[in-house]
């Protein structure tokens, strides 16, 4: 059996992997998307099933108003004392000198929940993990943020003892255990005790093409006691630009029941426009940062290394003790997604921004998703948008919309969305010049807003439903409209998919941590909460 990377496609970054008995679990960052912290499970590291989200209540997470790419950064999943533990960070400030954040701890007897309400830990820095030592003591290990002028923002890795009886930190025990290497930007720490050594795995270099994973070790947890591996970088694609997987780093280590070792890390799969030089452009990752798994072995001196070289492999041998058949967590044969909205709750592929799906936003069931018009797609507070990840470079997505606007400020339709600064959509609205409904399309490119204007397509008199479709083909995409679900008209405009990539958003802002989504939205800037009904959604990969 083989592991085909990435194992979790489309916006599944910062994996925290563990094994409990014969089952592996991965928790991923979700940033501003709700619900928080997606968890998958596997029996063989190759086939993964969605197991639920840990943060499903507003008592656990309040992200209303969070900036794009704020929210949940790098959760850490662990298992000890008969329970699952989850540490997560809610980041409230993304750009500038400050990175206001709060670290929380929740726990559960079952990975599917229910998860507890959170305990507030501290705000020292993000990417915190909980290390359970073999003597019963526990420690919070974390990146440390330094806002002071003249100081590097990443101030090493600190460790603070956690009292499991009082469920509080002991701040007097805080010390810096490693400053990182000259690559800088040290973050994402995880500690493992193996063969009498404390091994510290950390990400460095930022989470783009300079990204890497580094390893250090120590016999103790004393301040600045960790020595750097002579094999560093443990994992990187900085010097392997032609490999299939890029940006690897920031992840976690896991052992199999048979004693083999694997490392789960984030990765990106860039593409380039036909006119872009390979040597001049590292590419555009529209699927965001995904999860890959590499096999790990240990040298004679006890240092870990990635099998196949530090650039990693697209195809990796699965564990020798992986079950050969009847795998309970066999992945679905397809990622295609069809929703007729007959269920009373949204399915697990759907996400909302910052807040849960409630009657304020809309309802689902009886064959329709109803959304009430709220703010624009730039809004960080009141937004009626339900969306799912892009998980393939080529796909079609369509939906039937019933919407009766009476004002141009009322719009409902199908969107391709990265963040509040970068999105586009096709939508039904009211044209006051023509005195009738039209189908328009618009793009927001960090404040540069364009729409079809008079080229919007008129909706025929008497038409109840309007079908909207987007066709995404790696580097570009279009929108189409139909009034009978048979004859389709392509709306004017071919959109550059790169504008929905991590890399393009990075060039415009420091908040570039998610990936592209396709979804359904309803806007009513006039404030009348005009409803739209969406039916028969389909996402089909090509």
N, C-alpha and C positions, 0 to 999 in steps of 0.2 A: 504494500500500500504506500501511496505517496501523498505528501501535503502539497497542494497547489496554491501558491501565493498570488495575491493576498487571500487569506482565509475569510476575512470579513471585508467586503467591498463597500466603497462609498462612505466617507465620513464615519470611521471608527478609529479615532486616534488614541494615543496614550494607553495602550492596553496594560492592564494589571492582571496577570495570570496566576492561578493557584491550582493545586490538585487536592481534592478531598476524597480519600479512598481511591476509587477507580474513575472518578469524574473530574474533568478539568473545567474551570470557569474563567471567563475573561470579562472584566469590567472596562468600559470605555468612557472617555469624556463625552459630554453632550453640550457643553457651553450654554448658550442662551435657549436651546431647544428643550421643550417639555415633552414627556417626563424626563427626569434626570437620571443619568448613569445607566446605560444599557448593559445588560448582562447576557452572555451566551454560554452554553455548556456543550461539552463534547466528551466522547469516550475514547477518541483516538487521535486528537489534535488535527484531524483532517476535515471532519464533518461537524458543523456547528449549528446548533438550534438556539433560537431566541428563548431566553428563560424569564424575561421580565425586566422591569426597571425598578431600581431601589427607591427613588425619590418620586413619590406619586401624590404627596399631600403638600399643601401650602404651609403646613406647620413644619415641614422639613426643608422647604426651599421657597424663598421669596425673591423672584428675579424681576419683578415689574420695574421697568425703567432701566434695567441693566444694559450697558452698551453691547453692541454686536461683538461677538467673540469674548464677552465677559461670561459670568456665570460659572458653570462647573468645569474646573480645570483638573485634569489628571487625578481621578479618584484612585484610591488604593484599596484593593480587596484582600482580606486575609482570613484565616480560619484558625482559631485556637480556643481552648476551653469549651469545646462543644458548640461554638457559635461562629457565625460569620461576622466579621468586623469590616466596616467601610468608612474610610476617611475621605472627605472631599472638601474642596475649596470653592467658595462663592466669591468671584472677583467682581468688584463694583467699579473699579477704575482701570482702564486698559492702557491708555496712552499717557505719555509724559513721565515726570519724575516719580510719581506715586503709583502704587499698585494696591489700593485699598482692598483687602480681602479678609475673609474669615474662614478658618478651618473648623470643620464639624466632624463629629463621630456618630455613626448609627450602627445598629447591630440587629441580627435576626437569627432565629434558630434554623430557618429554611431560606435558601438563597432567593426563593420566590416571594419571600415575605410572610407576614407583614414585617416591615422594618420599623425600628423604633423612631420616636421623635429624637432630634439631634441634641447632642451635648456640644456646646461651644468650647473650642480648644484655645486657639490664639489667632493672631493675625501676622505672625512673624514673616511668613512667606508662603508661597503656594507649593503645589506638588508634594504634599505631605504624605508620608507612609507610616504605618504602625508596625514596628518590629517586635516580635514576641521572642525573647531570648529563652534558651533552654533551662535557665534557672528560675523561670517564672516571671521575671521582670519584663516590663514593656517600655518602649521608647518611641516617641514621635520624632521622625527624621524628616527634615524639610529644607528646601531651598530657602535662602534668606535674602530679603529684598532691602537694598540700601538706597534711599532716596537722596542722600546728602550730596551736595555739590562737590565735585572732585573725586567722588568715589565710584567705583564700578557698581552698577546696579545689582549684580549677582554677587552676594557676599558670602559664598561658600555654603557648605552643608552643615546645619546645626542639628544637634540631638538633645532631646529633653525627656527625662524619665516621666512615665505616665503611671499614676497610681490606680490600679484596676479596682481597688476596694472603694475608694472615694470618687473614682472616675474623674480625676482632675490631674492636671500637669503639675510638676514640681519645677517651677521656673528657676529656682536656685541651682538646678542641675544642668542647665543649658550650657553647651559648649560647642565650638566649631570643631568638627572632626576631620574635615577635608576642605581645602581651599579650591580644589580643582586644578586643571592643567592650564598651560598658556593658551589653550583654545578658548577659554573663558565660557561664560553663560552656562555655568554648571547648575543643573536642576534635575528633577525627576529621580530622586534617590530611592534606592531599595537596598536593604541590608539582608544578607543570608549568612548563617553560621554553618560552615562546611569544613569538616576535618580539623576543627580547632581554630580555624581562621574566621574572622568577620570579613566578608566580601561586600564591598560597596559598589553597586552599579549606578552610574549617573549618566544623564544626557549632557552633552555640551555642544557649543557652537550654534545654538539657535535651532529652530525646527524647520529650516528650509534646506537648501542643497549643501550647506556646510555642516549639517547635523551629524553627530556621532554619538556613540555610546562608549564610555570609558569605565575602567575597572580599577579599583584600589583595594588593598586589604590591610588588616591589622590583627594582632593577637588580642587587642583590647579595644574598648570603646573610649579611650582617653582622647583628650583634645589633640588634634593635629597628629594623630598617631598612624594614619593610613599612608602606605606606600603605593606608588603608582605601578601598574602592571607594565612590564617591558614590552608586552604584546599590543599595547594600545596603539591605535583605536581598536576596540573590541569589534565594533560594527560601524561602518560608514560607507557612504557612496560619494563623498566629496571627491575622491580620486578615481572613481569608477563611473564616469558619466554615461557610458554606453550600456550599463546593465539595465535590465528590465525594471527592477525596483530601484527607487531613489529615496533620498531623505531618511534612510533607516536610522533608528536610534530610539531612545525613550521607550522603555518597556520593562519587562520583568522576566525572571528566570523561574523555571519549573523543572522538577524531576519526575520521571515516570516510575510506576511500581517496580519495573525491572532495573532501575538505576541509570537510565539514560537521561540526558539533559537537553532542554530546549529553551529558546529565548523568543518571546513574543515582543514585537516592536511595531511602532508606527512606520508607515512607508507611503510613498506617493508614486503615481505612475504618470509621468508627464507625456504630453504630445506636443508637436510643433506644427505651425502652419507650413504649407508647402514652400513658401518663399523665405522661410527662416533657416539660417545656417545652423547646423547641429553644433558647431563649435562656438557659435555666438549666442545661443539661446538654450538654457537648460530645460525650458518647456513650461507647459501650463497644466496644472493638476486640477481639473474641474471636478473630479470625484473626491477631492479633499485628501486628507490623510487617512489611510486605511490600516489594517492590521495584517502583518506577516509573521511567520514563525520560522526560525532557523534552528538547525541542530547545533549543539555545543558539545565539545570535548575538552579534556583537561590535559595539559602537558606534564612533563615529569616534575616540574617545579611547582605544580599546583595552580597554574594560571589557566583560566578558561579561554577558549578561542572558538570562532565560528567555523564549522566545517564548510570547506569550499572557499575560504578566504573572507576577509572582513567586508567584502561587498555583498555577501549573502547570495542565495540561490533562489530562483523562481520555483523550482521543484525540489522538495526535501524528502528524504526517507522518513516515513512515519515510524513510531516506536515499534520495536520488534514484538512487544507484548500487546499491541493494539488488537482488539477483536477483529477477526477476519470477515465476519458476517453478522447478520441480525443486530446491527448497530442501533441502539435505541435513539441515538441523536443524529441519525442520518439526515443530512441537509436536504431541503426541498430540491426537486429536480430543476426548478426554475425560480427566478426571482420575479417573474411577471406578477402583477398585482391587479386584480379585478375586484371592485367593490360596488355592490348594488345598494349599499346603505340600508339593508334590512335589519341589521343588528342595532341594539339600543345603545351601544358604545362604539367608539372608534376602534379599529383594529390596531395591532401593534406597529404596523408600518407607518402610521400617521403620527405627526408631531405638530405641536403648536409652539408659538414663540413666547417664552418667558412665563406664561401663566397656563393653567390647565384649561381644557375645553369644558366650558360651563354654559348654562342657559343664557348667560350674558352674551356669549359669542355665537351660540346657535344650538342646534340639536341634530340628532341623527336617528334614523329608524323609518320604517314604513316606506322604504325605497328612495329616500332622499336625505341628503345632508343640507340642512338649512343654515345659512350664515346670515347674521344681521350686520348691516353696514356699520362700520366704525371708522377708524382713522386710516390714513394712507399707508402704503407699504413702507413708508419711512418712519412710521410711528413706533416708539419704544414702549408705549403704555397700553393703548387701546387699539387692538388690531384683530380683525377676524380673518385669520389665515390658517389653513390646515394643509400640511405639506409632507412629502416623503422624499427620502434621499435619492439623488441620482446614484445608481449602482452599476451603470454600464455607460460606455462612451456613446453608444448608439441605441436609441430607443424612441418609441412613439408614446405619447400620453394624450388621452382625450377624455372629454366629459360633456354631458348635456347640461345646459344651464337654462333655467326659467327665471327671468328677471324682468320686472316692469318698472324701470326708472322714469321719473318725470323731471329730472334735473341733471345737468352735465356733471354735477358733483357726485352722482351716484354711479358706481361701476361695479361689475362682478364678472369674474372670469378665471382664466388659467394662467398661472405665473411660473416662470423660471426665476429662482430667487437665490441669491447668496447671502446678502445682508441688507440692512436698511439703506446702504449707499449704492448697492449694485443689484439691480433686478430688471426684469421686463415682464410684460404680460399682454395677453389679448383679452378683451373684455367687452361686455355689452354695456352701453350707456345711452344717454339721451342727447340728441343733436338739436339744440334750440333753433338753429337756422333752418333745418329741414323739417322740424316739428315731428320727428319720429325717432325710433330707436336705431342705433347703428352699432356695428362691431368695429372697435378701434384696436390699436396696439400702441404700446409706449415702452420706452426704456429710460431708466434712471441710472446715469453713470456718474455717481458722486456729485450730484447737483446739476449736471448737464442733462436736462430732461427733453426728450423728443417724443412726439406722437404723430399719428397719421393725419391729423387735421381733417381737411375736406376729402381725403382719400379713404376715410372710414367707409365700410361697406354697409349699405342700408339693410335693415331687417325687414323682410316682406310683411306686409299687412296681414294680420291674422296668425302669424307664426307664434307658436307657444314656446317651443324649445329651440335653442341654438346650440349646435355642436361646435366645440372648440377643440383644436388639436395642435400639438407641437411635435415637430419632427427634429430630433437632435441627432446630428451626425458628426461626432467628435469635435470638429473645429468650428462648426456653425450650426445654427438652427433657425427654423421658421415657424410661423403660426398659420393655421388654416381654419376656415370656417365652413360649416355646412348647415343647411336648413332642412335637409331631408335624410341626413346620415348616409347619403350615397354620392352626391356630387359635392366635391370639396373645392374651395377657392383659396389660393394662397394669398395671405395678406401681404401688402408691400413691405419689403425689408427683409434682409438676411442678417441675422445677428451673430456677432463674434462670440463664440462660447468662451473664449479666453477671459472675457470680462466677468465670468462667473467662476473663476479659478482662484485658488489660494494665492497664486503668484501675482496675478493682476491686482488683487485687493491689497497684497503686501506692498505693491508699488505706490498705492494711494494712501494707505493707512497701516498702522501697526496691528490691526485686528483682522487676522487672516486665518483663523484656526478651524473653520468648519468645512464647507464644501457646498456644492450646488444642490438645490432642492427643486422639485416640481410640485405645484400645489394649487389650491383653490382659495380664492379670496373675494371678499365683498367689502366695498368702501362706500360710506355715505358721509361726505364731509359737510353736507347740509344739516346733519344731525337728526334725521328722521328714522334712522335704523332700518332702512328699507331692506326687506329680506330677499335673498336669492336662494333658489333651490338647485342643488347639483345632483345629478343622477348618472348612474352607469359609468363610473370612472374606470379607466383601463390604462395600465402602464405595461408596455410590452417591449422587451429588449430585442434588438436586431443583431 
